[in-house]
Amino acid sequence: MQLTRHTDYALRVLIHLAAAPSGRATIPEIADGYGLSRNHLMKVVHHLAQGDFIHTQRGRGGGFTLARAAGDISIGAVVRHSEPDMKMADCARCAIRPSCGLTGILAEATHAFLAVLDRHSLADAARDRSGLAALIAALPTSACASAG
């Protein structure tokens, strides 16, 4: 199973926020620091805000923060929100589907995958906060991020 780039970015944003000393970040800061597309990251941040994982604030001094404590954000919930279609194969259009047992097996595997993610929170992913904070501090910064 491979998660989409959208989910990858969403998890990076949340881990960044959980470990950042200020608990706040901006799109330019994360995009430039991780070498991500600002356009794509704007969509990810908007989607995370819609899911009530982060709070956003526009304008000077704006940015985004976690909407609740990192320990209260389930990795499984983030993945479900970011991956609305968790199908591992396109069985719906398959000619042998009516007699094939693979559909149920893949559904069971997806359920097990999500069950493991449900047992872990964002706090678990960011448990080495000091190590993450040091790595975040070493990320390249944009002119916008360093000016604010």
MIPAMAR-13160 format. One record per residue: residue number from 1; z, x, y of N, C-alpha, C in turn. Coordinates in Angstrom, 1 decimal. Layout:
% residues N
+-----+--------+--------+--------+--------+--------+--------+--------+--------+--------+
| num |    nc3 |    nc1 |    nc2 |   cac3 |   cac1 |   cac2 |    cc3 |    cc1 |    cc2 |
+-----+--------+--------+--------+--------+--------+--------+--------+--------+--------+
| NUM |      Z |      X |      Y |      Z |      X |      Y |      Z |      X |      Y |
...
+-----+--------+--------+--------+--------+--------+--------+--------+--------+--------+
% end
This chain:
% residues 148
+-----+--------+--------+--------+--------+--------+--------+--------+--------+--------+
| num |    nc3 |    nc1 |    nc2 |   cac3 |   cac1 |   cac2 |    cc3 |    cc1 |    cc2 |
+-----+--------+--------+--------+--------+--------+--------+--------+--------+--------+
|   1 |    0.0 |    0.9 |   -1.2 |    0.0 |    0.0 |    0.0 |    0.0 |    0.9 |    1.2 |
|   2 |   -0.8 |    0.5 |    2.2 |   -0.9 |    1.2 |    3.5 |   -0.7 |    0.3 |    4.6 |
|   3 |    0.2 |    0.6 |    5.5 |    0.5 |   -0.2 |    6.6 |   -0.6 |    0.0 |    7.7 |
|   4 |   -0.9 |   -1.0 |    8.5 |   -1.9 |   -0.8 |    9.6 |   -1.3 |    0.1 |   10.7 |
|   5 |   -2.3 |    0.6 |   11.5 |   -1.9 |    1.4 |   12.6 |   -1.0 |    0.7 |   13.6 |
|   6 |   -1.2 |   -0.6 |   13.7 |   -0.4 |   -1.5 |   14.6 |    1.1 |   -1.4 |   14.1 |
|   7 |    1.3 |   -1.5 |   12.8 |    2.7 |   -1.4 |   12.3 |    3.3 |    0.0 |   12.4 |
|   8 |    2.5 |    1.0 |   12.2 |    2.9 |    2.4 |   12.4 |    3.3 |    2.6 |   13.8 |
|   9 |    2.6 |    2.1 |   14.8 |    2.9 |    2.3 |   16.2 |    4.2 |    1.5 |   16.5 |
|  10 |    4.3 |    0.3 |   16.0 |    5.5 |   -0.5 |   16.2 |    6.7 |    0.2 |   15.7 |
|  11 |    6.7 |    0.7 |   14.6 |    7.9 |    1.4 |   14.0 |    8.2 |    2.7 |   14.8 |
|  12 |    7.1 |    3.4 |   15.3 |    7.4 |    4.6 |   16.1 |    8.0 |    4.2 |   17.4 |
|  13 |    7.6 |    3.1 |   18.1 |    8.2 |    2.7 |   19.3 |    9.6 |    2.3 |   19.1 |
|  14 |    9.9 |    1.6 |   18.1 |   11.3 |    1.2 |   17.8 |   12.2 |    2.4 |   17.5 |
|  15 |   11.7 |    3.3 |   16.7 |   12.5 |    4.5 |   16.4 |   12.7 |    5.3 |   17.6 |
|  16 |   11.7 |    5.5 |   18.4 |   11.8 |    6.2 |   19.7 |   12.9 |    5.6 |   20.6 |
|  17 |   12.9 |    4.3 |   20.7 |   13.9 |    3.6 |   21.5 |   15.3 |    3.8 |   20.9 |
|  18 |   15.4 |    3.7 |   19.6 |   16.7 |    3.8 |   19.0 |   17.3 |    5.2 |   19.2 |
|  19 |   16.5 |    6.2 |   19.3 |   17.0 |    7.6 |   19.4 |   16.9 |    8.1 |   20.8 |
|  20 |   16.2 |    7.6 |   21.7 |   16.1 |    8.1 |   23.1 |   17.4 |    8.0 |   23.8 |
|  21 |   17.8 |    9.1 |   24.4 |   19.1 |    9.1 |   25.1 |   19.3 |    7.9 |   26.1 |
|  22 |   18.2 |    7.6 |   26.8 |   18.3 |    6.5 |   27.8 |   18.1 |    5.1 |   27.2 |
|  23 |   17.6 |    5.1 |   26.0 |   17.3 |    3.8 |   25.3 |   16.2 |    3.0 |   25.9 |
|  24 |   15.4 |    3.7 |   26.8 |   14.3 |    3.1 |   27.5 |   13.1 |    4.0 |   27.4 |
|  25 |   11.9 |    3.4 |   27.4 |   10.7 |    4.1 |   27.3 |    9.6 |    3.4 |   28.1 |
|  26 |    8.5 |    4.1 |   28.3 |    7.3 |    3.5 |   29.0 |    6.1 |    3.7 |   28.1 |
|  27 |    5.1 |    3.0 |   28.3 |    3.9 |    3.1 |   27.5 |    3.3 |    4.5 |   27.7 |
|  28 |    3.1 |    5.0 |   29.0 |    2.6 |    6.4 |   29.1 |    3.4 |    7.4 |   28.4 |
|  29 |    4.7 |    7.3 |   28.5 |    5.6 |    8.3 |   27.8 |    5.4 |    8.3 |   26.3 |
|  30 |    5.3 |    7.2 |   25.7 |    5.1 |    7.2 |   24.2 |    3.7 |    7.5 |   23.9 |
|  31 |    2.7 |    6.9 |   24.6 |    1.3 |    7.2 |   24.3 |    1.0 |    8.7 |   24.4 |
|  32 |    1.4 |    9.3 |   25.5 |    1.1 |   10.7 |   25.7 |    1.9 |   11.6 |   24.7 |
|  33 |    3.2 |   11.2 |   24.5 |    4.1 |   12.0 |   23.6 |    3.6 |   12.0 |   22.2 |
|  34 |    3.1 |   10.9 |   21.7 |    2.6 |   10.8 |   20.3 |    1.1 |   10.9 |   20.1 |
|  35 |    0.4 |   11.0 |   21.2 |   -1.1 |   11.1 |   21.2 |   -1.7 |    9.8 |   20.7 |
|  36 |   -1.2 |    8.7 |   21.2 |   -1.6 |    7.3 |   20.9 |   -2.4 |    6.7 |   22.0 |
|  37 |   -3.3 |    5.8 |   21.7 |   -4.1 |    5.0 |   22.7 |   -3.1 |    4.2 |   23.5 |
|  38 |   -3.2 |    4.3 |   24.8 |   -2.4 |    3.5 |   25.7 |   -2.7 |    2.0 |   25.5 |
|  39 |   -4.0 |    1.7 |   25.4 |   -4.5 |    0.3 |   25.2 |   -3.9 |   -0.3 |   24.0 |
|  40 |   -4.0 |    0.4 |   22.9 |   -3.5 |   -0.1 |   21.6 |   -1.9 |   -0.3 |   21.7 |
|  41 |   -1.3 |    0.7 |   22.3 |    0.2 |    0.7 |   22.4 |    0.6 |   -0.5 |   23.3 |
|  42 |   -0.2 |   -0.8 |   24.3 |    0.2 |   -2.0 |   25.2 |    0.2 |   -3.3 |   24.3 |
|  43 |   -0.7 |   -3.4 |   23.4 |   -0.8 |   -4.6 |   22.5 |    0.4 |   -4.6 |   21.6 |
|  44 |    0.8 |   -3.4 |   21.1 |    1.9 |   -3.3 |   20.1 |    3.2 |   -3.7 |   20.9 |
|  45 |    3.4 |   -3.1 |   22.0 |    4.6 |   -3.4 |   22.8 |    4.7 |   -4.9 |   23.1 |
|  46 |    3.6 |   -5.5 |   23.5 |    3.5 |   -6.9 |   23.8 |    3.9 |   -7.7 |   22.6 |
|  47 |    3.4 |   -7.3 |   21.4 |    3.7 |   -8.0 |   20.2 |    5.1 |   -7.9 |   19.8 |
|  48 |    5.7 |   -6.7 |   20.0 |    7.1 |   -6.5 |   19.7 |    8.0 |   -7.3 |   20.6 |
|  49 |    7.6 |   -7.5 |   21.9 |    8.3 |   -8.3 |   22.8 |    8.3 |   -9.8 |   22.3 |
|  50 |    7.1 |  -10.2 |   21.9 |    6.9 |  -11.6 |   21.4 |    7.8 |  -11.8 |   20.2 |
|  51 |    8.1 |  -10.8 |   19.4 |    8.9 |  -10.9 |   18.2 |   10.4 |  -10.7 |   18.5 |
|  52 |   10.7 |  -10.6 |   19.8 |   12.1 |  -10.4 |   20.2 |   12.7 |   -9.1 |   19.6 |
|  53 |   11.9 |   -8.1 |   19.5 |   12.5 |   -6.8 |   19.0 |   12.8 |   -5.9 |   20.2 |
|  54 |   12.0 |   -6.1 |   21.3 |   12.2 |   -5.3 |   22.5 |   12.2 |   -6.3 |   23.7 |
|  55 |   12.8 |   -5.8 |   24.8 |   12.7 |   -6.4 |   26.1 |   11.9 |   -5.5 |   27.0 |
|  56 |   11.0 |   -6.2 |   27.8 |   10.1 |   -5.4 |   28.7 |   10.4 |   -5.7 |   30.1 |
|  57 |   10.2 |   -4.8 |   31.0 |   10.4 |   -5.0 |   32.4 |    9.2 |   -4.3 |   33.1 |
|  58 |    8.6 |   -5.1 |   34.0 |    7.4 |   -4.5 |   34.7 |    7.8 |   -3.9 |   36.0 |
|  59 |    6.9 |   -3.1 |   36.6 |    7.1 |   -2.6 |   37.9 |    7.8 |   -1.2 |   37.9 |
|  60 |    8.1 |   -0.8 |   39.1 |    8.8 |    0.5 |   39.3 |   10.1 |    0.5 |   38.5 |
|  61 |   10.4 |    1.5 |   37.8 |   11.6 |    1.5 |   37.0 |   11.6 |    0.7 |   35.8 |
|  62 |   10.4 |    0.1 |   35.5 |   10.2 |   -0.7 |   34.3 |   10.1 |    0.1 |   33.0 |
|  63 |    9.7 |   -0.6 |   32.0 |    9.7 |    0.0 |   30.7 |   10.1 |   -1.0 |   29.6 |
|  64 |   10.6 |   -0.5 |   28.5 |   11.1 |   -1.4 |   27.5 |   12.3 |   -0.8 |   26.8 |
|  65 |   13.1 |   -1.7 |   26.3 |   14.4 |   -1.3 |   25.6 |   14.5 |   -2.2 |   24.3 |
|  66 |   15.3 |   -1.8 |   23.4 |   15.6 |   -2.7 |   22.2 |   16.2 |   -4.0 |   22.7 |
|  67 |   15.8 |   -5.1 |   22.0 |   16.4 |   -6.4 |   22.4 |   17.8 |   -6.6 |   21.7 |
|  68 |   18.1 |   -5.8 |   20.7 |   19.4 |   -5.9 |   20.1 |   19.7 |   -4.5 |   19.5 |
|  69 |   20.9 |   -4.4 |   18.9 |   21.3 |   -3.1 |   18.4 |   20.4 |   -2.7 |   17.2 |
|  70 |   20.1 |   -1.4 |   17.1 |   19.3 |   -0.9 |   16.0 |   19.7 |   -1.3 |   14.6 |
|  71 |   21.0 |   -1.5 |   14.4 |   21.5 |   -1.9 |   13.1 |   21.2 |   -3.4 |   12.8 |
|  72 |   20.8 |   -4.1 |   13.8 |   20.5 |   -5.5 |   13.7 |   19.0 |   -5.8 |   13.6 |
|  73 |   18.2 |   -4.7 |   13.5 |   16.7 |   -4.9 |   13.4 |   16.3 |   -4.4 |   12.0 |
|  74 |   15.9 |   -5.3 |   11.2 |   15.5 |   -5.0 |    9.8 |   14.1 |   -4.4 |    9.8 |
|  75 |   13.9 |   -3.3 |    9.1 |   12.6 |   -2.7 |    9.0 |   11.6 |   -3.8 |    8.3 |
|  76 |   12.1 |   -4.5 |    7.4 |   11.3 |   -5.6 |    6.7 |   10.9 |   -6.6 |    7.7 |
|  77 |   11.7 |   -7.0 |    8.6 |   11.3 |   -8.0 |    9.6 |   10.3 |   -7.5 |   10.5 |
|  78 |   10.3 |   -6.2 |   10.9 |    9.3 |   -5.6 |   11.8 |    8.0 |   -5.6 |   11.0 |
|  79 |    8.0 |   -5.2 |    9.8 |    6.8 |   -5.1 |    9.0 |    6.2 |   -6.5 |    8.8 |
|  80 |    7.0 |   -7.5 |    8.5 |    6.5 |   -8.8 |    8.3 |    5.8 |   -9.3 |    9.6 |
|  81 |    6.5 |   -9.0 |   10.7 |    6.0 |   -9.4 |   12.1 |    4.7 |   -8.7 |   12.4 |
|  82 |    4.6 |   -7.5 |   12.0 |    3.4 |   -6.7 |   12.4 |    2.2 |   -6.8 |   11.3 |
|  83 |    2.6 |   -7.2 |   10.1 |    1.6 |   -7.3 |    9.0 |    1.6 |   -8.8 |    8.5 |
|  84 |    1.1 |   -9.7 |    9.3 |    1.1 |  -11.1 |    8.8 |    0.4 |  -11.4 |    7.5 |
|  85 |   -0.5 |  -10.6 |    7.1 |   -1.2 |  -10.7 |    5.9 |   -1.0 |   -9.5 |    5.0 |
|  86 |    0.0 |   -9.7 |    4.1 |    0.4 |   -8.5 |    3.3 |   -0.3 |   -8.5 |    1.9 |
|  87 |   -1.4 |   -9.1 |    1.8 |   -2.2 |   -9.1 |    0.6 |   -2.7 |   -7.7 |    0.3 |
|  88 |   -2.4 |   -7.3 |   -0.9 |   -2.9 |   -5.9 |   -1.3 |   -4.3 |   -5.9 |   -1.8 |
|  89 |   -4.9 |   -7.1 |   -2.2 |   -6.3 |   -7.2 |   -2.6 |   -6.8 |   -8.6 |   -2.2 |
|  90 |   -8.1 |   -8.7 |   -2.0 |   -8.7 |  -10.0 |   -1.6 |   -9.0 |  -10.8 |   -2.9 |
|  91 |   -8.0 |  -11.3 |   -3.5 |   -8.2 |  -12.1 |   -4.7 |   -8.8 |  -13.4 |   -4.5 |
|  92 |   -8.7 |  -14.0 |   -3.3 |   -9.2 |  -15.3 |   -3.0 |  -10.7 |  -15.4 |   -3.2 |
|  93 |  -11.4 |  -14.4 |   -3.0 |  -12.9 |  -14.4 |   -3.2 |  -13.4 |  -13.8 |   -4.5 |
|  94 |  -12.5 |  -13.5 |   -5.4 |  -12.8 |  -12.9 |   -6.6 |  -13.3 |  -13.9 |   -7.7 |
|  95 |  -14.4 |  -13.6 |   -8.4 |  -14.9 |  -14.4 |   -9.4 |  -14.0 |  -14.6 |  -10.6 |
|  96 |  -13.2 |  -13.6 |  -10.9 |  -12.3 |  -13.7 |  -12.1 |  -10.9 |  -14.2 |  -11.8 |
|  97 |  -10.7 |  -14.6 |  -10.6 |   -9.3 |  -15.0 |  -10.2 |   -8.7 |  -16.1 |  -11.1 |
|  98 |   -9.4 |  -17.1 |  -11.5 |   -8.8 |  -18.2 |  -12.2 |   -8.1 |  -17.7 |  -13.5 |
|  99 |   -8.6 |  -16.6 |  -14.1 |   -8.0 |  -16.1 |  -15.4 |   -7.3 |  -14.8 |  -15.2 |
| 100 |   -7.3 |  -14.2 |  -14.0 |   -6.7 |  -12.9 |  -13.9 |   -5.3 |  -12.9 |  -13.5 |
| 101 |   -4.5 |  -12.1 |  -14.1 |   -3.1 |  -12.0 |  -13.9 |   -2.7 |  -11.0 |  -12.8 |
| 102 |   -3.7 |  -10.3 |  -12.2 |   -3.4 |   -9.3 |  -11.2 |   -2.8 |   -9.9 |   -9.9 |
| 103 |   -3.2 |  -11.1 |   -9.6 |   -2.7 |  -11.8 |   -8.3 |   -1.2 |  -11.9 |   -8.3 |
| 104 |   -0.6 |  -12.4 |   -9.4 |    0.8 |  -12.5 |   -9.5 |    1.5 |  -11.1 |   -9.6 |
| 105 |    0.9 |  -10.2 |  -10.2 |    1.5 |   -8.8 |  -10.3 |    1.5 |   -8.2 |   -8.9 |
| 106 |    0.5 |   -8.3 |   -8.1 |    0.4 |   -7.8 |   -6.8 |    1.4 |   -8.5 |   -5.8 |
| 107 |    1.5 |   -9.8 |   -6.0 |    2.5 |  -10.6 |   -5.2 |    3.9 |  -10.1 |   -5.5 |
| 108 |    4.2 |   -9.8 |   -6.8 |    5.5 |   -9.3 |   -7.1 |    5.8 |   -7.9 |   -6.6 |
| 109 |    4.8 |   -7.1 |   -6.6 |    4.9 |   -5.8 |   -6.0 |    5.1 |   -5.8 |   -4.5 |
| 110 |    4.4 |   -6.7 |   -3.8 |    4.6 |   -6.9 |   -2.4 |    6.0 |   -7.4 |   -2.1 |
| 111 |    6.5 |   -8.3 |   -2.9 |    7.9 |   -8.8 |   -2.7 |    8.9 |   -7.7 |   -2.9 |
| 112 |    8.7 |   -6.8 |   -3.9 |    9.6 |   -5.7 |   -4.1 |    9.6 |   -4.7 |   -3.0 |
| 113 |    8.4 |   -4.5 |   -2.5 |    8.2 |   -3.6 |   -1.3 |    9.0 |   -4.1 |   -0.1 |
| 114 |    8.8 |   -5.3 |    0.2 |    9.5 |   -5.9 |    1.4 |   11.0 |   -6.0 |    1.1 |
| 115 |   11.4 |   -6.2 |   -0.1 |   12.9 |   -6.3 |   -0.4 |   13.5 |   -5.0 |   -0.1 |
| 116 |   12.9 |   -3.9 |   -0.4 |   13.4 |   -2.5 |   -0.1 |   13.5 |   -2.4 |    1.4 |
| 117 |   12.5 |   -2.7 |    2.1 |   12.5 |   -2.6 |    3.6 |   13.6 |   -3.5 |    4.2 |
| 118 |   13.8 |   -4.7 |    3.6 |   14.9 |   -5.6 |    4.1 |   16.3 |   -5.0 |    4.0 |
| 119 |   16.4 |   -4.0 |    3.1 |   17.8 |   -3.4 |    2.9 |   18.0 |   -2.3 |    3.9 |
| 120 |   17.0 |   -2.0 |    4.8 |   17.2 |   -1.0 |    5.8 |   17.0 |   -1.5 |    7.2 |
| 121 |   17.7 |   -0.9 |    8.1 |   17.6 |   -1.3 |    9.5 |   17.0 |   -0.1 |   10.3 |
| 122 |   16.7 |   -0.4 |   11.5 |   16.2 |    0.6 |   12.4 |   17.2 |    1.7 |   12.6 |
| 123 |   18.5 |    1.4 |   12.5 |   19.5 |    2.4 |   12.6 |   19.4 |    3.4 |   11.5 |
| 124 |   19.0 |    2.9 |   10.3 |   18.8 |    3.8 |    9.1 |   17.7 |    4.7 |    9.4 |
| 125 |   16.6 |    4.2 |   10.0 |   15.4 |    5.1 |   10.2 |   15.7 |    6.1 |   11.3 |
| 126 |   16.6 |    5.8 |   12.2 |   17.0 |    6.7 |   13.3 |   18.4 |    7.3 |   13.1 |
| 127 |   18.8 |    7.5 |   11.9 |   20.1 |    8.0 |   11.6 |   20.4 |    9.4 |   12.1 |
| 128 |   19.4 |   10.2 |   12.2 |   19.5 |   11.6 |   12.8 |   19.2 |   11.5 |   14.3 |
| 129 |   20.0 |   10.8 |   15.0 |   19.7 |   10.5 |   16.4 |   19.6 |   11.8 |   17.2 |
| 130 |   20.5 |   12.8 |   17.0 |   20.4 |   14.0 |   17.7 |   19.2 |   14.8 |   17.4 |
| 131 |   18.8 |   14.8 |   16.2 |   17.5 |   15.5 |   15.8 |   16.3 |   14.8 |   16.4 |
| 132 |   16.3 |   13.5 |   16.3 |   15.2 |   12.7 |   16.9 |   15.2 |   12.9 |   18.4 |
| 133 |   16.4 |   12.9 |   19.1 |   16.4 |   13.0 |   20.5 |   15.9 |   14.4 |   21.0 |
| 134 |   16.2 |   15.4 |   20.2 |   15.6 |   16.8 |   20.5 |   14.1 |   16.8 |   20.4 |
| 135 |   13.6 |   16.1 |   19.3 |   12.2 |   16.1 |   19.1 |   11.5 |   15.3 |   20.2 |
| 136 |   12.1 |   14.2 |   20.6 |   11.6 |   13.3 |   21.7 |   11.6 |   14.1 |   23.0 |
| 137 |   12.6 |   14.9 |   23.3 |   12.7 |   15.7 |   24.5 |   11.6 |   16.7 |   24.5 |
| 138 |   11.1 |   17.1 |   23.4 |   10.1 |   18.2 |   23.3 |    8.7 |   17.6 |   23.4 |
| 139 |    8.5 |   16.3 |   23.3 |    7.2 |   15.6 |   23.4 |    6.5 |   15.9 |   24.7 |
| 140 |    5.2 |   16.0 |   24.7 |    4.5 |   16.1 |   26.0 |    4.7 |   14.9 |   26.8 |
| 141 |    4.8 |   15.1 |   28.1 |    5.0 |   13.9 |   29.0 |    3.8 |   13.8 |   29.9 |
| 142 |    3.5 |   12.6 |   30.4 |    2.4 |   12.3 |   31.3 |    2.9 |   12.5 |   32.7 |
| 143 |    2.0 |   12.6 |   33.7 |    2.3 |   12.7 |   35.1 |    3.1 |   11.5 |   35.5 |
| 144 |    2.7 |   10.3 |   35.0 |    3.3 |    9.0 |   35.3 |    4.8 |    9.0 |   34.8 |
| 145 |    5.0 |    9.5 |   33.6 |    6.4 |    9.4 |   33.1 |    7.3 |   10.4 |   33.8 |
| 146 |    6.8 |   11.6 |   34.2 |    7.6 |   12.5 |   34.8 |    7.8 |   12.2 |   36.3 |
| 147 |    6.9 |   11.4 |   36.9 |    7.1 |   11.0 |   38.3 |    8.1 |   10.0 |   38.5 |
| 148 |    8.4 |    9.1 |   37.4 |    9.3 |    8.0 |   37.5 |   10.6 |    8.4 |   37.2 |
+-----+--------+--------+--------+--------+--------+--------+--------+--------+--------+
% end
